[in-house]
Amino acid sequence: MKRLLRCCGAGFVFTMLAFAALTAHALTPMELQRLLQSAARPTLKFQEVRESPWLAAPVTSSGTLRSTPDALEKRVESPRPEVWRLLADRVEWQGAGEGGVKQIRHADVPALAALSDVMRRVVAGDLVALQRDFDIAVSGDERVWRVLLKPKNPSVARQLEQVELQGTGALLQVIIVVERQGERTTTRLQP
């Protein structure tokens, strides 16, 4: 009798898990945007690993990201202090002891413009606006999801292969940027 109850209990659990998997529907970019914006976190800690065929070993950095309606500010604390500001028309950089702020205009480097736009919008939870410049493939459901962004513009696609986002629920947890020259940057976000 106990064996029968164990088998029935296991069968019931399996049936409920299968039902839950079938009833969870795949997210659309708009649904994922609403989910991300429902738990907006203007400041996040990050740890980033940059891999490149031109580096002897991967480079790890850490710090904080702060998202505002107009910009994404990346404050690197380690391995050396620096501040990056991703704005709508340019990227600004300032290193410790470097003097003034250095700027790169998006009009001069289209791939940087696309990457800057992705990072600003993704951290702010604004995925729908990216549909203009990227093919967006969302997989998963509200519990666990993945987004693949591929640039539509051929000049951007020559340098930027894809951006992958991974998350659970309303939390963006990982951003992976893959460049055409073999470079890969993996950014892990924490509240």
Backbone torsions as a table, in degrees:
resi	resn	phi	psi	omega
1	MET	NA	-43.3	178.8
2	LYS	-61.7	-40.1	178.8
3	ARG	-61.4	-42.7	179.5
4	LEU	-62.3	-44.1	179.0
5	LEU	-64.2	-41.4	177.3
6	ARG	-61.3	-45.3	-179.9
7	CYS	-63.3	-44.2	179.9
8	CYS	-65.8	-40.7	178.3
9	GLY	-62.2	-44.9	178.7
10	ALA	-64.6	-40.0	178.2
11	GLY	-63.3	-40.3	178.7
12	PHE	-63.4	-46.5	179.2
13	VAL	-60.6	-45.3	179.2
14	PHE	-60.6	-43.8	-179.7
15	THR	-62.5	-43.1	-179.8
16	MET	-65.6	-40.9	177.6
17	LEU	-64.6	-42.4	178.5
18	ALA	-63.1	-41.8	179.0
19	PHE	-63.2	-43.9	179.1
20	ALA	-61.2	-40.8	179.6
21	ALA	-65.6	-37.1	-179.2
22	LEU	-74.2	-33.3	-176.5
23	THR	-82.8	-21.5	176.2
24	ALA	-71.7	128.4	-177.5
25	HIS	-104.1	155.1	179.2
26	ALA	-66.8	142.4	-179.4
27	LEU	-78.8	148.5	168.5
28	THR	-96.8	163.6	176.6
29	PRO	-55.9	-39.2	179.9
30	MET	-65.7	-42.5	178.4
31	GLU	-64.4	-41.6	178.5
32	LEU	-66.5	-38.0	177.2
33	GLN	-60.2	-47.4	178.4
34	ARG	-59.9	-41.6	179.9
35	LEU	-62.1	-47.6	-179.8
36	LEU	-64.1	-40.6	-177.8
37	GLN	-74.3	-17.5	178.2
38	SER	-69.7	-20.9	-179.6
39	ALA	-127.9	41.9	-177.2
40	ALA	-57.5	134.0	178.3
41	ARG	-125.5	106.2	-175.2
42	PRO	-66.1	-25.1	179.4
43	THR	-126.7	130.4	-178.9
44	LEU	-133.2	148.6	169.9
45	LYS	-86.9	149.5	177.9
46	PHE	-137.6	154.5	167.3
47	GLN	-131.5	130.1	-173.1
48	GLU	-126.7	137.1	176.5
49	VAL	-120.6	122.4	178.6
50	ARG	-107.8	123.1	178.1
51	GLU	-113.9	140.5	-178.4
52	SER	-155.5	145.2	175.3
53	PRO	-64.5	-16.8	-178.9
54	TRP	-92.6	-2.8	178.1
55	LEU	-102.8	141.7	177.9
56	ALA	-67.6	-31.1	179.1
57	ALA	-151.3	157.0	177.3
58	PRO	-58.9	148.3	178.8
59	VAL	-107.6	126.4	179.7
60	THR	-107.9	134.6	175.5
61	SER	-132.7	161.0	178.7
62	SER	-149.9	160.0	-179.3
63	GLY	167.7	-144.3	-179.7
64	THR	-131.2	150.9	172.4
65	LEU	-113.8	135.0	176.4
66	ARG	-126.8	122.5	-177.3
67	SER	-103.9	130.2	173.2
68	THR	-125.5	169.1	179.2
69	PRO	-58.5	-26.7	-175.7
70	ASP	-104.3	-12.1	-171.7
71	ALA	-159.3	164.5	168.5
72	LEU	-122.8	122.9	178.8
73	GLU	-107.3	126.5	179.5
74	LYS	-112.0	110.5	178.4
75	ARG	-101.5	108.8	179.0
76	VAL	-87.5	126.8	178.8
77	GLU	-101.6	-30.8	-177.9
78	SER	-139.8	139.4	12.1
79	PRO	-82.5	-18.6	176.4
80	ARG	-145.4	143.8	-178.0
81	PRO	-65.7	133.3	172.4
82	GLU	-161.2	159.4	-179.6
83	VAL	-128.5	129.7	174.8
84	TRP	-114.7	133.7	174.2
85	ARG	-120.9	118.7	177.8
86	LEU	-97.5	108.2	-177.7
87	LEU	-107.9	172.9	-176.8
88	ALA	-63.9	-30.6	-174.8
89	ASP	-117.9	-4.4	-176.2
90	ARG	-163.7	168.0	171.3
91	VAL	-116.0	132.2	176.7
92	GLU	-112.4	144.9	179.3
93	TRP	-137.5	137.9	174.3
94	GLN	-141.8	122.5	177.2
95	GLY	-98.1	158.9	178.4
96	ALA	-62.7	127.2	177.7
97	GLY	72.6	11.3	-177.1
98	GLU	-89.0	-6.0	-177.5
99	GLY	90.6	-127.9	-174.3
100	GLY	-76.8	178.9	178.5
101	VAL	-84.9	132.6	176.0
102	LYS	-98.5	145.0	-176.4
103	GLN	-128.8	145.6	171.1
104	ILE	-126.8	119.3	179.8
105	ARG	-77.6	136.4	179.0
106	HIS	-59.7	-34.1	-179.5
107	ALA	-61.3	-24.9	-179.0
108	ASP	-85.2	-22.4	-175.6
109	VAL	-140.5	87.7	-176.0
110	PRO	-57.4	-36.3	180.0
111	ALA	-66.6	-38.3	176.7
112	LEU	-65.8	-38.2	177.5
113	ALA	-60.0	-45.2	-179.3
114	ALA	-64.9	-44.7	-179.7
115	LEU	-65.7	-41.7	177.7
116	SER	-61.1	-44.2	179.6
117	ASP	-62.8	-43.7	178.8
118	VAL	-59.3	-50.5	-176.3
119	MET	-62.7	-44.9	179.5
120	ARG	-60.9	-47.9	-175.1
121	ARG	-72.2	-38.7	-178.2
122	VAL	-65.6	-47.1	-179.5
123	VAL	-65.1	-30.8	176.9
124	ALA	-81.6	-7.5	180.0
125	GLY	79.5	23.2	-176.7
126	ASP	-103.1	74.8	-177.0
127	LEU	-78.2	-35.9	-173.6
128	VAL	-60.6	-37.4	179.8
129	ALA	-62.9	-23.5	-179.2
130	LEU	-76.1	-13.3	-179.0
131	GLN	-62.5	-22.3	177.8
132	ARG	-64.9	-39.4	-172.7
133	ASP	-109.4	-9.7	-175.6
134	PHE	-135.6	145.0	165.9
135	ASP	-79.7	128.6	-174.9
136	ILE	-116.1	124.5	176.0
137	ALA	-119.5	117.0	179.1
138	VAL	-105.4	131.7	174.5
139	SER	-129.3	157.0	-178.1
140	GLY	97.3	-169.7	-179.0
141	ASP	-134.4	-164.7	-176.2
142	GLU	-61.7	-23.0	-177.3
143	ARG	-82.4	-50.7	-178.3
144	VAL	-137.8	128.4	-176.7
145	TRP	-142.5	164.2	179.8
146	ARG	-145.5	140.2	178.2
147	VAL	-126.6	134.1	176.0
148	LEU	-116.4	123.2	179.0
149	LEU	-111.9	123.5	177.5
150	LYS	-121.8	129.6	-176.5
151	PRO	-64.8	140.2	177.8
152	LYS	-85.8	-33.9	-177.2
153	ASN	-73.6	121.1	-178.2
154	PRO	-58.1	-35.3	-180.0
155	SER	-68.7	-32.6	175.8
156	VAL	-74.3	-41.8	-178.4
157	ALA	-63.9	-22.7	176.1
158	ARG	-66.6	-23.7	-178.9
159	GLN	-112.4	-34.3	-177.1
160	LEU	-111.8	113.4	-179.1
161	GLU	-75.7	-53.2	-178.2
162	GLN	-166.8	163.4	171.7
163	VAL	-126.6	128.7	179.0
164	GLU	-114.5	135.2	177.5
165	LEU	-116.4	139.7	177.3
166	GLN	-132.2	142.2	179.3
167	GLY	-162.3	172.5	174.3
168	THR	-131.7	134.2	-178.8
169	GLY	56.1	-131.2	-178.1
170	ALA	-91.5	13.5	-175.2
171	LEU	-111.3	120.0	168.4
172	LEU	-76.2	124.4	-175.5
173	GLN	-114.8	-31.1	-175.8
174	VAL	-139.6	137.5	172.5
175	ILE	-124.5	123.2	179.0
176	ILE	-118.4	119.7	178.2
177	VAL	-106.9	123.0	179.7
178	VAL	-114.7	119.9	179.4
179	GLU	-99.2	158.6	-175.9
180	ARG	-67.6	-26.4	-176.9
181	GLN	-83.7	10.9	177.7
182	GLY	94.4	4.2	178.7
183	GLU	-85.7	145.8	-178.9
184	ARG	-143.8	130.2	177.4
185	THR	-121.4	122.3	178.8
186	THR	-112.4	118.9	-179.2
187	THR	-113.1	122.7	177.9
188	ARG	-105.6	128.5	-175.9
189	LEU	-105.2	144.0	177.2
190	GLN	-135.9	145.5	178.4
191	PRO	-65.4	NA	NA
